[in-house]
Amino acid sequence: MSRLAGTALLVTAALTSTALAAWPGVASASVASCNVWTGAPAPNPGAAVNQLTGATALSPCNVWAIGHYQDAQNGQTLSLAEHWNGTSWSASLPPSPNTSTNVLESVSASSLDHVWAVGHTGLASYIVRWNGSSWAQVPSPNPDNFNDDLHGVVAISSTRAWAVGEFSSGTGSSVLVVRWNGSKWTRTAAPSPGKSNELEGIAGLSARNIWAVGRSFTASKGKTLIEHWNGTKWAQVPSPNPRDVNGDIVLHGVSATSASNIWAVGNYAGGSRVKTLIEHWNGRSWKIVRSPSPGSVTLLNAITAATPGNAWAVGDTTINGKQQTLILHWNGRAWSRVASPNPGSEADLLGVAATGRSGVWAVGDVVSGGITRVIVAHCC
């Protein structure tokens, strides 16, 4: 049991002056236009490694980001949650039960006291909940007790939440889908069409309209995987694959504003490059939408849609050998790249959350001086 288990230790941004050092020339996170992204100071509790992988927003003054950091004393990887109260970011440390690895990958909130974060602890699935005052681990299903991992979570209400991921099954892997009924998490059957399958992201419009995305492999060929919950069962929904795909392909994130406006983002190997992949559901079918791929390797890790004409996708792109942050914006007609902060020698964005029709936060990590620090960027 970690020495931090069961605590909700608050660490203010003032404790880490290095947070500001990662953003040279940045004075404020407040801007007049959402065409401009700026960095915001945020805590870095780890001496060498700090990373934020997911974000969710209840309001402009109530935003959560989750991830992990490495403890300086014993090298243990510990879970990390950070909170924006409208003025500053502070960090709280959820339970970290494994003596080696505790990683949170996704977060979602339905209310002030129902904030869920998921990932893995050791080789087991890992779920924690913020009850309004502290974090606590909640038991989660582990079908094989060997390699269970949860990559995405969505909170619908106090009695409805879903999380998705994967678990080992023979020589491959199967999708892992679990559901919260108000008292416990239980596993729910879902299709695993290939030899190796995983679900990376999940979004919900209601208790009867949930979407999950990921990938499926059959032999050496990868395909996009999109599944839908209709209130009774999970079913695979046909999803397109780019014509030039010749290797790995995956959908990492999904976001929805209505039954006819759902976005999924990821990347694929095409030719000699790794390119962005964006797909859209119009209420009848999924279609690929053209998106920029500026570098030799370009990844999209997450998406948030505020309105039909306003969506943001984040990731990273490697240009001339340097990995830098990538932010794409949908204006209702086309996806385009917008300028984003790029401190350090290498940086990426892994999570994004809209705080309304215009405000949005993005989180990730940056390597500078041999230390990996968190990135928190804001546009309003």
C-alpha positions in Angstrom: 0.0 0.0 0.0 1.4 3.4 -0.9 2.2 5.8 1.8 -0.1 8.2 0.0 -3.1 5.8 -0.2 -6.3 7.1 1.3 -5.1 10.7 1.4 -6.1 13.8 -0.5 -2.9 15.8 -0.1 -3.3 19.3 -1.5 -0.3 20.8 -3.2 -0.7 24.3 -4.5 0.9 25.6 -7.6 3.1 27.9 -5.5 5.0 24.8 -4.3 6.5 24.3 -7.8 8.2 27.3 -9.3 9.3 25.1 -12.1 5.7 25.1 -13.5 6.2 28.6 -14.8 9.7 27.9 -16.1 8.2 25.6 -18.7 6.3 28.6 -20.3 8.9 31.3 -21.2 7.2 34.6 -21.9 3.8 33.5 -20.7 2.3 35.8 -18.1 -1.3 34.9 -17.9 -3.8 32.1 -18.9 -6.5 34.7 -19.7 -6.9 35.8 -23.3 -9.4 37.8 -25.2 -9.9 35.4 -28.1 -10.0 31.6 -28.5 -7.7 31.9 -31.4 -4.9 32.3 -28.9 -3.7 29.5 -26.5 -1.6 30.3 -23.5 0.1 28.3 -20.7 -1.0 28.3 -17.1 1.1 27.4 -14.1 0.3 24.0 -12.6 1.8 21.7 -9.9 4.6 19.2 -10.6 4.8 17.0 -7.5 7.3 14.6 -9.1 11.0 15.3 -9.2 11.6 13.8 -12.6 8.3 12.8 -14.3 4.9 14.5 -14.3 2.2 13.9 -16.9 -1.5 14.8 -17.3 -3.5 12.5 -19.6 -7.1 13.6 -19.4 -9.4 16.5 -18.5 -13.1 17.2 -17.7 -15.0 20.3 -16.9 -18.1 20.9 -14.8 -17.9 24.7 -15.3 -15.3 27.4 -16.2 -14.4 27.4 -12.5 -14.4 23.6 -11.9 -12.0 21.7 -14.1 -10.2 18.4 -13.3 -7.1 16.9 -15.0 -5.6 13.5 -14.1 -2.4 11.6 -14.8 0.6 10.4 -12.8 4.0 11.4 -11.4 7.1 9.6 -10.2 8.0 9.7 -6.5 11.6 10.9 -6.0 12.2 8.7 -2.9 11.5 5.2 -4.4 10.7 5.7 -8.1 7.1 4.6 -7.6 4.7 5.9 -10.2 1.7 7.5 -8.3 -1.7 8.7 -9.5 -2.2 12.5 -9.9 -5.3 14.7 -10.0 -5.3 18.5 -10.4 -8.1 20.9 -10.0 -8.9 24.4 -11.4 -11.1 26.5 -9.1 -11.3 29.5 -11.4 -8.2 31.1 -10.0 -5.4 28.6 -9.8 -4.5 24.9 -10.2 -3.9 22.6 -7.2 -3.0 19.0 -7.1 -4.5 16.2 -5.0 -3.1 12.7 -4.8 -5.7 9.8 -5.1 -4.9 6.4 -3.5 -2.0 4.6 -5.2 -2.3 1.0 -4.0 0.4 -0.6 -6.2 4.0 -0.5 -5.0 5.3 0.1 -8.6 2.8 1.7 -11.0 -0.4 3.7 -10.5 -1.6 5.6 -13.6 -4.8 7.5 -14.3 -5.7 7.9 -18.0 -9.2 9.4 -18.2 -11.6 11.5 -16.0 -15.3 12.5 -16.2 -17.7 14.2 -13.9 -21.5 14.3 -13.6 -21.6 16.5 -10.5 -19.4 18.0 -7.8 -19.3 14.7 -5.8 -19.3 12.3 -8.7 -15.9 12.7 -10.5 -14.6 9.4 -11.8 -11.0 8.7 -12.9 -9.8 5.4 -14.4 -6.5 3.7 -15.5 -4.4 0.8 -14.1 -2.6 0.0 -10.9 0.0 -2.7 -11.5 -1.6 -5.1 -14.0 -5.2 -4.5 -12.7 -7.9 -2.0 -13.6 -8.1 1.1 -11.4 -11.0 3.3 -10.6 -11.1 6.2 -8.1 -13.9 8.7 -7.2 -13.9 12.2 -5.9 -16.8 12.5 -3.5 -16.6 16.3 -3.1 -13.9 16.3 -0.4 -11.5 13.4 -1.1 -10.5 10.6 -3.5 -11.1 7.0 -2.8 -10.5 3.8 -4.8 -13.6 1.9 -5.8 -13.4 -1.9 -6.6 -13.4 -2.6 -10.4 -13.7 -5.7 -12.5 -10.5 -7.6 -13.6 -11.5 -10.5 -15.9 -8.0 -12.0 -16.1 -6.1 -10.4 -13.2 -3.1 -10.1 -15.5 -3.3 -7.2 -17.9 -6.5 -5.2 -17.3 -6.5 -1.5 -18.2 -9.2 1.2 -18.4 -8.5 4.0 -20.9 -11.7 6.0 -21.0 -14.6 6.9 -18.7 -17.9 8.8 -19.0 -20.2 9.9 -16.1 -23.8 10.3 -17.0 -25.4 10.7 -13.5 -24.8 9.6 -9.9 -26.1 6.1 -10.8 -24.8 5.8 -14.4 -21.2 5.8 -15.5 -19.2 3.7 -18.0 -15.5 2.9 -18.4 -13.8 1.1 -21.3 -10.4 -0.5 -22.0 -9.0 -4.0 -22.6 -7.9 -7.2 -20.9 -5.7 -10.1 -22.0 -7.5 -13.1 -23.5 -5.4 -16.0 -24.6 -2.8 -14.7 -27.2 -4.7 -11.5 -27.8 -6.9 -9.0 -26.0 -10.6 -8.3 -25.6 -12.5 -5.1 -24.9 -13.3 -4.4 -21.3 -16.5 -2.5 -20.6 -17.7 -1.8 -17.1 -20.7 0.0 -15.8 -21.5 1.9 -12.5 -25.1 1.3 -11.3 -24.9 3.6 -8.2 -23.5 1.0 -5.9 -20.8 -1.0 -7.7 -18.9 -1.5 -11.0 -19.7 -4.6 -13.0 -18.5 -5.9 -16.4 -20.8 -5.7 -19.4 -20.5 -7.8 -22.6 -19.3 -6.0 -25.7 -18.0 -7.1 -29.1 -14.3 -8.0 -29.7 -14.3 -8.7 -33.4 -10.5 -9.2 -33.9 -7.7 -11.1 -32.3 -6.6 -8.1 -30.4 -9.1 -5.4 -29.4 -9.2 -2.3 -27.2 -11.5 0.6 -26.5 -9.7 3.9 -25.9 -12.4 6.6 -25.5 -16.1 6.9 -24.5 -18.7 9.6 -24.6 -22.4 9.6 -23.6 -25.5 11.6 -24.5 -27.8 9.7 -22.2 -28.2 6.4 -20.4 -29.4 4.9 -23.7 -26.9 6.5 -26.1 -23.2 5.8 -25.4 -20.4 5.6 -27.9 -17.0 4.0 -27.5 -14.0 4.0 -29.9 -10.7 2.1 -30.3 -9.2 -0.4 -32.6 -9.2 -4.1 -33.6 -6.5 -6.3 -35.1 -7.0 -9.4 -37.2 -3.6 -11.0 -38.1 -1.4 -8.0 -39.0 -4.2 -5.7 -40.2 -5.7 -3.0 -38.0 -9.1 -1.5 -38.2 -11.0 1.2 -36.4 -13.5 0.0 -33.8 -16.6 1.9 -32.9 -19.3 0.5 -30.6 -22.7 1.8 -29.4 -24.9 1.2 -26.3 -28.6 1.5 -27.0 -29.7 1.0 -23.4 -29.9 -2.8 -23.8 -26.7 -4.0 -25.4 -23.4 -3.0 -27.0 -23.1 -3.5 -30.8 -20.3 -2.7 -33.3 -21.1 0.1 -35.7 -19.4 0.1 -39.2 -16.6 2.7 -39.3 -14.4 3.7 -42.2 -10.6 3.2 -42.6 -8.4 5.4 -44.8 -7.6 3.9 -48.1 -3.8 4.4 -47.6 -3.6 2.7 -44.2 -0.7 0.2 -44.2 -0.1 -0.4 -40.5 -1.4 0.6 -37.1 -4.6 2.5 -36.8 -6.5 3.7 -33.7 -9.2 6.0 -32.5 -8.2 7.5 -29.1 -11.0 9.9 -28.3 -14.7 10.6 -28.9 -17.0 13.6 -28.1 -20.7 14.2 -28.7 -23.1 17.2 -28.6 -26.1 15.5 -30.0 -27.3 12.3 -31.6 -26.2 13.6 -35.0 -23.0 15.3 -34.1 -20.4 12.9 -32.7 -16.6 13.1 -33.4 -13.9 10.5 -33.0 -10.1 11.2 -33.4 -7.0 9.1 -33.7 -4.2 8.3 -36.1 -3.0 5.7 -38.6 0.1 4.7 -40.5 -0.2 5.7 -44.2 2.7 5.4 -46.6 5.8 6.5 -44.8 4.0 8.8 -42.3 1.7 8.6 -39.3 -1.3 10.8 -40.0 -4.3 12.2 -38.1 -7.7 10.5 -38.4 -11.0 12.3 -37.7 -14.4 10.7 -38.2 -17.9 12.1 -37.8 -21.3 10.6 -37.1 -24.2 12.5 -38.7 -26.9 10.4 -37.2 -26.8 7.7 -39.9 -23.2 6.8 -40.6 -19.5 7.4 -39.8 -17.5 9.3 -42.4 -13.8 10.4 -42.5 -13.3 14.2 -42.4 -10.2 15.7 -43.8 -7.7 16.9 -41.2 -4.2 18.4 -41.2 -1.1 16.1 -40.7 1.8 18.6 -40.7 4.6 16.3 -39.5 6.2 12.9 -40.2 4.4 11.5 -37.2 1.1 13.3 -36.2 -1.2 12.0 -33.4 -4.5 13.1 -32.1 -5.1 11.9 -28.6 -8.4 13.6 -27.5 -11.3 15.7 -28.6 -14.0 18.0 -27.1 -17.0 19.3 -29.0 -18.8 22.3 -27.5 -21.3 23.0 -30.4 -21.8 21.7 -33.9 -19.6 24.5 -35.1 -16.9 24.4 -32.4 -14.7 21.4 -31.6 -11.1 21.0 -30.5 -8.7 18.1 -31.1 -5.3 17.8 -29.4 -2.1 15.7 -29.8 1.4 16.2 -31.1 3.3 16.3 -34.4 7.0 15.7 -35.2 8.5 18.2 -37.6 12.2 18.2 -38.4 12.8 15.7 -35.6 11.1 17.8 -32.9 7.9 16.7 -31.2 5.6 19.6 -30.6 2.1 20.1 -29.4 -0.8 20.1 -31.9 -4.2 21.7 -31.6 -6.8 21.5 -34.4 -10.1 23.5 -34.5 -13.4 22.7 -36.2 -15.3 25.9 -37.2 -18.3 24.1 -38.7 -16.8 23.8 -42.1 -13.2 22.5 -41.9 -10.5 21.4 -39.5 -7.4 23.7 -39.3 -4.3 23.9 -37.1 -4.0 26.7 -34.6 -0.9 28.0 -32.8 -0.2 26.2 -29.5 2.4 26.6 -26.8 5.6 24.6 -27.4 8.0 24.9 -24.5 10.9 22.5 -24.0 12.6 20.0 -26.3 9.5 17.8 -26.7 5.9 18.3 -25.9 2.5 16.8 -26.4 -1.2 17.2 -25.4 -3.1 14.2 -24.2 -6.4 15.6 -22.9 -8.9 18.4 -23.6 -12.1 19.7 -22.1 -14.5 22.5 -23.1 -15.8 24.7 -20.3 -18.7 26.1 -22.4 -19.3 27.4 -25.9 -15.9 29.1 -26.1 -13.6 28.2 -23.2 -11.3 25.1 -23.4 -8.4 23.5 -21.5 -5.7 21.2 -22.8 -3.3 19.1 -20.8 -0.2 17.0 -21.4 3.5 17.0 -20.7 6.8 18.7 -21.8 10.4 17.6 -21.5 12.8 20.3 -20.5 16.2 19.9 -19.0 15.7 16.2 -18.6 12.6 16.7 -16.5 9.1 15.9 -17.7 6.6 18.5 -16.4 2.9 18.9 -16.9 1.4 21.2 -19.6 -1.8 23.1 -18.9 -2.9 25.4 -21.7 -6.1 27.5 -21.9 -8.1 29.3 -24.5 -11.2 31.3 -23.8 
